[in-house]
Amino acid sequence: MRRIEAVAGLEAYRKSTDEVALIKNLAGKINAPVHELDKKIDALLAHQKELEKTLRSATMREASNVASRLLEEVQTINGIPAIIHNLGAADGDFLQAVADSLKGRFKGVIVLGGGPSRESVVLIAAVTPEFTAKIQAGKIIQQIAPIVGGKGGGKPDNARGGGKDGSKLDEALAKAKSLIV
């Protein structure tokens, strides 16, 4: 069995004129004649992809620069090198990029926090293989995420979490320091 839907008569005419008006409106918004609309949309989509690629590249460069600065702030807690830092208004993808950049140049525990707003907090923890027997990233996140009103978890070497109370981010990061034993 197949279901077929159709519009006929005056309703079909109205639908057709509405769609033509929509196409003309879209052509006007992107400054292209109707007959070149598909070419202009293809060009805009290609431009968007190029901009996204450029943005990703710039984000990776910035993450690498932030990682380099954080390498100057290494702490040793109970004999374990650690980088625990609040990166401010950073989103989860940026925090993960910083952590990934650090993992290639640092051996120890990494706990980063940030959030695009006071109502949104992101936490990232990473532990290099040399230290996963002593401390695990997933367990760190499970214990500090509730402080910021959220939850999270992950693997022993990398974990992610979040919450809704940005005012307690520094408290959560302080708790992370106490978990390194």
Order of alpha helices (4+ residues) and beta strands (2+ residues): alpha-alpha-beta-beta-alpha-beta-beta-alpha-beta-beta-alpha
